[in-house]
Amino acid sequence: MGKATLQLELSNAAGADLNDFLRIELFSATSSTHTQNNTRVQRNITVNGIEAAGAGTVYKLVLTPSNYRLVQFFITLADGHTLAQKVAFPVDPARVVAIQAPTFAGLDPRVQTVLAQSEIPRFQAPGSGFLQGMDLYQAFDVLPRLKACLLNIAAKSAATPLRDGTTCVDHYNGMIRMEQDRLFIRINPALMEEVENSPLFHSVSAALHEPVPGYTITESFKTLDRYGNLQLTFQRRGTTGGDYLADVDIDDAQGIEHIFQVLRNTVGGPTNPYDIHDILVTDQQLDPGYTFVFAQAAAVTQPG
């Protein structure tokens, strides 16, 4: 049995250095050989002296960072050869304590306008009225998933063109409700016609969407992206005229699992905006404009 070398280039979903503690494990597919290495990694690491036959030995490579999801896949190592492998890791949402996001002044002016026109009952101003504009945006500092959802949807909507020369975000007015996986936004009625006739969208069921009290769901459309689809579910109050809003969300569609070769945990609940961030930056090369802040640089511990 000879020896092989494994060279790893490790990054986060956006392509920046991983910069994390990491457990590297190799499990032979044909024997009981199991090697393990715990180390701090910036981006590049080389593992030498791995047992390998001349024709090649198949290993399952398991990479477990502290702040990102576990990634695993099979590799073949041959005697006297070096295998170079690039690996990108999606973030572990449970490790994120905050996001580093643009200031209000640094936002797209159209997003500033949406915030200035928002009337969200959850965010009441002292005395009376609603938090709006910069005050509303700053209120999200302690609710980073809401801020991430807003920035994800703003980026995707601004990158989704319509036939009239605008984008989806150009038709957004103020928000009336926010969740970590969707925004409820008053819209210009023209957006419905533009989306209905856009080759970038197709009609989908709205069965999983609940109407806002006083509104009726009219139709729902989703972009044709492989992952990270923008979905607009339109709602109307009144039978003629009235006002219109859109329930706007970005669909995960198992993107994290398929893009990064990871296993999602079985915990249910709404789509996590940090997963959507990593789908957008990796699969669509679309930057929502924020980065993750972690609790600490925790060390990977030996299994018990």
C-alpha positions, 0 to 999 in steps of 0.5 A: 500500500502506497501513499497519496496526498490530498490538497483542499481549497476551502471557502464559504458560499461566497468564495471567501476564505473558510477561516474556521476550525475543521475536522477532516475525516477519511473513511476507506470504502474497502477497509477499516482505515479511518484517518482524522485531523482537527485543525484551524484552516484559513483556505488551503490545507494539505493532508499527506501520507494517506494510504492508497493503492496504485490503481486508486483507493476510494474514500468517503471524505467528511469535512466538519467545520465549526460555523458551516454545515458538514460536507461529505463526498467520495474521492479516489486517491492513487499511490504517488498522486496528489488530488486537488479539491475545491470545496465550498461550505454553506453556513450553519444558521444556528451559528450565526448571531448577527449579520454585517449589513449595509447602513440605511444610506448604503441601501438601494434607494428603492429599498429606502423608499420601501422602508420609508413607506412601510406600515408594519403593526409589529414595529410601532413608533414611540407615541403613535404611528409606525417606525419607518425609513432608517428607524425601521431598518435599525430596528432589524439590528436585533432581528437579523433574520428579518434584515437578511430576508429583506436584503435577499428579496431586494437583491433578487427582485432588483435582478429580475427584469420585466418587459417594461424595462423595470424590475420587480423592486421598482413596483414595490411600495411599503411593507405591511408585514414581515416574516423571516421567509417572506415580505408582504408588500403593497404594489403597483397594480402594473406589476401583476400584468408584467409578471403574468406576461413575463417569460421569466415567470410561470404560474404556480399554485398558491395553496400554501399561502394564507391571505392577509385578513381583508385580502383575497389571493388572486394568482401566484407566479414563480421565476424559472430558476433552478434554485432560489426562485422568486415567488410573487403571490398577489392579493387584492382588497375589494372587487374593483380598484382597491389596493394590491399587495404581494406575498414575496418569498424566495423558494429554497427547493432543496438548493442547499442539499443539491448545490453543496452536497450536505444533509439538512437537519430535520428541524421544520419551520420556515425557510431560513434566509441564511440558506437563501443567501448562500443559494443566491451567491453560489447558484445565481452569483447574486450578492445580497450585500451582507456577511455573517457574524458568528458567536465565536471561533469554536474548536472542533472537539473529538467525538466521544 
